[in-house]
Amino acid sequence: MIGLMLLFAFTPAEAIRDAVARREAVPVADVEVGELGTLSGAPADAQWSVRLPEHDLCGRVPVVLTAGNQRYAVTAPITVWRDLPVAAAAVRSGDAITLNTARVPCTLLRGETPVDPSKFWEAGVSIAAGAPVTLARVHTLPDVQKGANVRIEATAGALTVAAPGKLLEDGFSGQKVSVLNLATHAVLEGTYTGNNIVTLAAP
């Protein structure tokens, strides 16, 4: 459990809502707390302290509420809304994904991590239009695909030598890749640096 939070709120649900908003660094309007049930003997004008668990605050969450000398352990139905990447259109496994941003409840994430919208992604499973796109459902698309024609460059001092090549595997910027030198038919390893260029390490 994390430390207690003292909240000046009208109801226990509002106290939990405010505590979750602080913990998750989201506006209060982006947190929903469902029915808590009756808290027997709770004062109407209580100053509630809220103890939240350390795990994700989504779904049915165990919470400890304290008002004066009264302590209540409750299970709070909590939903946190966030602006997340979603599929712009329905895709099947193997399709490239076009992303939009939409306000999504945490319950749709199922504990998964949203993708980085600055990268390109391929669906690993079928994804419906408007569904959140998470790392568990996708693969990273390569910057350039296996078989693409590239320029092989090797630099020694002020001299740069170039040759035509063909990728023998998918290329990702900044990562090692195997390439066939079409002039010599030698298989080389270099770094894909973008713009269809593979750079060889200096001899």
N, C-alpha and C positions, 0 to 999 in steps of 0.2 A: 504494500500500500504506500502511496505517496503521502506527504504531510497534509494536515488538515487545512481546509480553506474556509474562512469565515465569510459567509454571504448574508447580506441584508436583502432578503427576498420575501415575498408574500407567502409563497407556498414551498414545500419541499421540492416539487418538480422544478420550480423556477431556480431554486438554489443549486440543484444538480445541473440544470441547463447552463447557468452562469459559470459554474466550476468547469464544466466540459469545454465551454467556449474559451475560457482562459487557458486551459491545458492544451487544447488543439490549435490555439491561436487563430480562431475564426470568429466572425461576428456572432452575437447571440442569436440573430435571426436565422443562422445556418445550423442551429442545434434544435432538435425536437426530442422531448422527453414524454413518453407515454404514461399511462395510468400506473400509479404506484400502489394503489390499494389504500385502505384505512390505516393510519398510524395512531393507534390507541393512546389517548392521553396527551397528544401533541398540542402545545399551546398555540393559539391562533396567531399570536404576534411574535413568534420565535425568531431568534437570530440563529440561523442554521449553520453548523459547520459540516463540511462534506469531505469524506475520505473516498478517493477514487482508486481503483486498482491500477497497476502499472501497465497492464496489457491494453490492447486496442479498445477504445471506447465506442463500440458499435454493436448493435443487437441487444441482447439481454445481459446487462452488466451489473455485477454485485457492487453495491454502494453502501457505505455506512454514513448515516445521518445522526447528528447530535444536536439537541436543543436543551439547554440547561442541564439537568441531570438525566434526561431521557436519551437513550441511545437506540437507534433503529437500524437493523440490517435489512436492506430491501434489494430487490432485483429490478433495475430500471431499464425499460425499453428505450434505447438511445439511438437516434439517427443523426449523423453529421453529414451535411451537404457540402460538396466542394466542386469547383470548376475543374473538370478533368477531360482528357482526350477520349473521344468516342468515335466510333466508325461513322463516316459520313454516309455510307451506303452499305447494304448487306454484302458480305464477302464469304467465299468458300475457302477451304484450306488450300494454300498455295497462291492465293490472290494477293496482290499488293493492296495495302490499306491506305485510303485517304482519310485523314483525321479532321474532325471538327472539335470544338470545345463546348461542353454542356455542363449544366449543374446536375450533379449525380449524387444520390444517397449512398452512404458508405456500405449499406447492406447489399448493394449490387456488386461490390468489389470482391466479396467472399474472402477477404484477407489477402487479396493479391495486390501487387504493386503496379501502379499505372506506368505506361511506357513514357519515354522521353519524346515529346512531340517534335523535337528538332531532328530526329533520325527517321529513316525509312524502314517500314515494317512490312512483313509478309504474314498472312494469317496462318496459324498452325491448326486452327479449327474453324468451323463456320462461326461467323460473328454477325449478329443482327444489326441493322441500321440503328444508330443511337446507343448501342451497348458500349460500356466502357472497354477500352483496349488496354490489356494488362500484359505483363511479361510472361505470364503463364500461358497465354493464348497465341503468341506470335513468335516469329523469328526475325532477326535483323536482316534486312535486304543488303546485299553487297553493293558497294559503290560502283563496281564494274564486274560483269559476269565472266565465268570461265569461257575461254574461246575468243575473247575480245582481242582485237589488235591493239598493241601498245607500243610505246617508244621506250627502249631500254637505254638508260644513260649511266655511264661510268665516268667519274671525275677524278683526275689526279692533278693536284695543284691547280693551275689555271686552264688545264686542258680537259675538255669534256668530249667523250666519244659516245656516239649514239648508234643504235641499230634497231631494226624493226623486230618486234616480238609478238608472241601470242600467249595469253594467260593460260596456264594449265589448271588453275583453280580460281574460285571467286576471289575478288580483291576487295579489301577494306582499307580505307585510308590510314596510313601509319602502321600497317601490319605487314609481316613477311608474306611473300607470295612466290610461287614457282612460275617461271616463264621460259618459253622456248625462244631462243635466238634464231630467227628465221634465216639469218645470213650464214650461220655456222652450224645450225641444228643442235647446238649445245643447250642442255637444260640448266638454267641458272636460278639462283635465289636472290631476290632483292626486296625492296620495300615499295609498296604501292603508295605513291605520294600525291595521287589525284591527277586529274586532267589526262588520264590514260598514259601516265609515265611511271615506269618502274626504275628505281634508282638502285644501282649496285653499290655495295660497300667499297670504300677506297682500298686498293691493294696494299 
